[in-house]
Amino acid sequence: MATQSDTMTSGPAVHGRALASARANGAQAADARPKLWFDGQIADVDALQADLTTHAMHYGSGVFEGIRAYATASGAAVFRLPEHLERMRRGAELLGMQFDAQQATEATLATLRANRHRDAYIRPLAWYGEGGFGLDVSGRPQHMMVSTTPTLVHLAGSRARVAVSSWRRNPADSLPPLKLCGAYVNSILAKRESKARGFDEALFVDRDGFVVECTGANVFAVKDGRVTAVEHRDALPGITRDTLMTLSGAVSRSLTFEELLEADEVFACGTAAEVAPIAEIEERRFGDNPVTRELAALYARVVRGEESASAQWLTPV
Ligand SMILES: Cc1ncc(COP(=O)(O)O)c(C=O)c1O
């Protein structure tokens, strides 16, 4: 959905030389200064700078994740961390980057601890860095960072008004549905258009009239009590979608836009959005959404470790 967190940062491309001064300054820094993990070290966020030749800044040659930590009764825990890092690994592999999931796990936990964050949005980013402007990334310096921010309440519990995008989703045979930085320009265009039209969010529909997803969230429909997870090859295989399918027994299948409009309830879901009810799609207004409400409440309990299903999905900080 309107992923505040997803649009919040495309990540500073951090200059290696700046790191040395960041480490030096870090020694005197007050503990409360926000920290991030950069290339193996925890550093003060404001001591780091981007090199203007950073490849990812020019061409989007990076891969990121959007992950959340939640306060549970036994302390902070990260929700489905291995699955997020596996998706990131696939994106990194595609770009020819080294990616060490164990290191990324430790970096994530270290950043949360350094910032003393409990309910937090976590943004790991791996990217190609400084050098010339050629498109060949072989031998290019590679960097990684992990940033955490206290969680913003997504859409403040409101029900979103959604416009159908005139832009098509990146087709999977042009840009695979992974969290590749450059791919998100497609979401930015759709989001800009929907906001300009007075809506909160955009829905991608393909040329054949099938629903794809929102700019940063997957789509579900509820009809006569049956829950359907919209399936499309161009949509990101969402981890929240997978979680909700497991919890609700939802069927995964492709859905036409007409079918979506005929649904009793429609909601979007994602790490940042969680379970976000949709109030309107263009001129179609949806009424009460009891199934969505129930699923949203169940999801909230699961991520906070209050359900039996939770244990398998939580990594303690
Ligand atoms: C385009 C897109 N679709 C769907 C999702 C939902 O995925 P997840 O549930 O893994 O966060 C996201 C968020 O990461 C996204 O950016």
The ligand as an ORCA input file, in Angstrom:
! r2SCAN-3c Opt
* xyz 0 1
  C       5.529     -4.196     -5.023
  C       5.260     -4.885     -3.745
  N       4.305     -5.812     -3.681
  C       4.016     -6.465     -2.551
  C       4.696     -6.188     -1.384
  C       4.384     -6.952     -0.136
  O       5.445     -7.828      0.141
  P       5.786     -8.273      1.624
  O       4.524     -8.808      2.193
  O       6.810     -9.326      1.439
  O       6.262     -7.083      2.343
  C       5.683     -5.197     -1.384
  C       6.399     -4.862     -0.159
  O       7.508     -5.252      0.017
  C       6.005     -4.550     -2.594
  O       6.962     -3.616     -2.643
*
